Amino acid sequence: MTAQLDRRLHPVRPDLASTAYRGQVDAERFVDGTEFSVTVDKVELRARPELSCGIDTEVNFGETLQVFESTSNGWSWGQLATDGYVGWLPTSALGTSEAATHRVAALRTYRYPEAEMKRPVLGQISMGSLLRVVGYETTRGLEFAKLVDGSFVVNKHLVERDHKSTDWVEAAESMLGTPYLWGGRSSLGLDCSGLIQLSLQTGGVKAPRDADMQEAMLGEHLDLSNGLPALQRGDLMFWKGHVGVMANPETLLHANGFTMTVAYENLQAALKRIGENEFGALTSVKRLA
């Protein structure tokens, strides 16, 4: 039997599939997979094991994947635990899986080789990165969290993994001016749905990755039969292929290819511009509980 499955969310290929799909799809072999953590600052996930292939999404430091295949030429195929996205990434970006205790809440933070801010940094990790903290050290009044790999980050940049902000839109606003990056999912560069997903994470909402998935799965539809309803902060605005969030009843906040940044835009102006030049008419407005 063969099922038509979205390759972004289902680890199924004609030659290989997750054992969870045994009896549902035809594949030459089924494997359980092995969990790994990402040990680099961030890494691209691609539809094919080729650097020339455009990126689907990114995986941030500390996030875990179930890996079903690692090839001899340095690629691994797996599924991201955060949102279920499936794709290829360099095997060199993976290491032993570590259960995270904390999450980066600052836009980004540095990893240091010791608890000293004057030391050369090991890397820079984004908001949303997941960390396993094993201890704390204080140098000249500044507290550092020690990670399981022996590196250190400034503790005030972290929150516990399950911490929930009361206003997730604040996280989106903190990324104003961040460059637009197709497939980007970090505070160094992101696309429209990446902005929404990363920001919702701060409010404890596990959101899918792409705009079409978010439109299908997040919140409740507002009635558009008589035009736009009364909007409020946090309402999600969807077009075919695009998503933004209302910062207030008149202002859209979105990562967009017009300014090539995360930017505010007057909603009426955005509706006109997007309708005429980009994605067509608004398709839905969703409100989270």
N, C-alpha and C positions, 0 to 999 in steps of 0.2 A: 504494500500500500504506500501511497505517496501523499503527503499533506502539503498544502501551500502555506508555508510559514514565513513570517517576516524574518529575514536573515539577520536583522539588527538585534533581535531579541531571542532567537532560538538557535542554540548550538547544534545545528544539523547541517551536514553536507552529504552528498551521495556516498563519499568514502568513509565518513566518520561522523558519529553523533554521540551526544551524552546518553548514558544508560537510562536517564529519565524518560527518553523517547522510544525505548525499546517497545515494540508492539504498535507504535503509532506511525512510524516512518520506516522507509527502506534505507538501509545504510550497510556498507560493507562490514563495518565493525562498530561496536559501542564501547565507550570507556567511561569510567567514573570521574576522571580528572583529579588534579591535585591543586590545593590552594596555595597561592603565592601572594606576597605583598610587593608593591612597587617601591623600589629603594632609590629611585632618582627623583629629582624635583618634580617633574611631570613628564609624561610620555604620550605620544600620539597612538591612537587605536585606528587601524585601517581595515578596509574591506578585503584587501589582498596583501600578502607578504612582500610588498614592494615599496621602496621609498618614493618612487614616482607616483604612487597612488595617493590621491588626496585623502586627508584625514576625515574620519567620521566624527570622532570625539577625542577627548583627552582623559588621561587617568592621572590623578594627583598622588603625590607622595603618601605612602601608607595605605592606600586603598588596596583591596584584595580582589584577586581574580581566581576563578576555577579554570585551570589550564588543562586542556584536553589533548594538546599536541605541541611538542617542541621539535623543530626540524633541525637537521644537521647544519643548515646554513644560517642559524641564529635567529629564527622567528618562532614565536609561540602564539597559539590560537586558544582563546579562552573567553570567559564571560565575567564581566565586572559585577561584583556583589552589590555595589551602590545602586545601580539602576538596571542591571540585567543586560547591558549592551554587550554584543559579541563582536570580536574582531581579532586582528593580528597586531602584535607589538614585538619589539626586540626582546629576546630572552635575557639579554644583559641588563634589562631594566628591572628584573624580578629577583626576589630573594625570599628567605624564609618568612612564612606567614606569621604575623604578630597581631594579637588581639589588641585593638586600639583602646586607649583609655581617655584620650583627649582629642580635640579638634582645633585647628588654627582658626581663630576668630578675627584676628587682624587681617588687613588686606593681604599682607604677606609678611613673612618673618625669615630671619637667617638661621641656619644651623652652624654652630661653632664647634671646633674640636675640643674645647674645654669651656668652663664657665667664666669666660672673659670676653667682653665685647670688643676688645682691641686685637683679638686674634684673627688671622685670615679666615674668611668664612668657607664652609664646605659646600654651601648651596643656599638657595632662596626658595622657600616653599609658599604656596598660595593658601589663601582662605579656603577652608574645606579639606585641607590635607589632614590625614589621620595619623595620630602618634600614640605610641605606647610609652608612657612615662614611668620610669623605675626609681626616680629619686629627685632630690632638689639640692642645689648648692647656691650660696649667696656670695657674691663678690662685690665689695664696696657698696653694699646696700641693694644691689640689683639681684633679684632671684632668678635663677635659671632652672629649667626642667631638664633633667637628664633622660635621654631617650634610650631605648633598649639597644641601639647600635653604638652607644657610647658618645654620641653627639649631644649638643646642648642647644636649647632655644630659650628665649626670654619668656618667662612664665606668664607675664601679664598679657601676652599675645594669645594665650590659650584659654579654652573653656573645656569643661568635661564633655565627653563625646555626645551625651544625650541632652546637653543644655539647650533650652529653647528660648529664643528671643520673643518678646511680646509684640514686636513690630518688624517683621521680616523685610518690609520694603526699605527700612533703613539700610540694610545690607546692600540692596540694589543701588540705593542712592550713594553709598560710600564708593561705588565703582564708577561714578560719573567721570567721563573723560578716558576711561579704559579703552584701548583700541579694539575695534571690531576685528574678530578673527573667526573665519568660517571653521566650525568644529571646535573652537576654543572653549575651554571650560575651567579657566582659572582667572584670577584677578590680574594677570599679565595680558590677557586677551581672551575675548569670548564672543559668542554669537548670541542671537536673541534668546533662544531656549536655554543656552548655557547660563545666561544671566538669571533667568527665572529659576532654574534648578538650583544653582549655587546659593541664591538668596533664600529660597524656600527652605533649604537645608538648615539655615540658621534658626528658622521657626519650628523646626522639628517635623517638617513635611517632607516625606520621601517622594520626590517628583520624578516622573520619567524624563528621558533625555531630550527628545525632539519635540518640536512644536505640535505636530499632528498627534503625538502620543499625549502630550499635555492637554490638548483640547479635548481629547476623548476621555481622559481619566481624571482630570482635576476639577473639583468644585461642582457647582450647580449652574445650569443655564439660566441667564436672565432673559426675560421676554423682549424680543426685538420687533414684534409684530407691529407696534405703533411707534417705531423709531427707537432711539437710544433711551434706556431707562435712566433714572437718577443714579449716577455712578458714585463710587466711593473709593477711597484709598485701598489698594490691594486687589481691585477687580482686574481680572486678566482679559486682555483684548486679543482676539485671534483673527488672523487672515489666513488664507491658504499659503502656508509656508512661512508665517511670521507670528510673533507673539510679543506683547509688551504688557506693562502693568501701569495702572493709574496711580500716580503719586498724590493726586487730589482730583476732584471731579472734572477739572478742565485740562489736566496736564498728563500726558503720556510719558512714561519713562521706558526706554528700550535701547538695546544694542542694535545698531542698524547700519546698513550699507550706504545710507545717504550721507550722514556725517562721518561714517566709519569710526564711530565711538559709541559709548554708552552716553545717552543724551536725553534731556527733557525736550518735549515738543508739544505745542498746543494741539490738543486732540483734534479739533476741527480742521486745522491745517494739515495734520498728519493723515486724517481720513481722506482728504482731497488729494494730497500728493500720492499717497500709497494707492488709492483707488485708480488714479489716472496713469501712474508711471511704474508701479511695482506689482503688488499682489492682488489688486482688484478690491472688491468690496469686503467689508468686515463680515466674517462668517459667524462669530459668536462672541458673547461676553460671559465669562464664568466667574462665580463668586465662591470663595472658599468659606467653609463653615467657621 
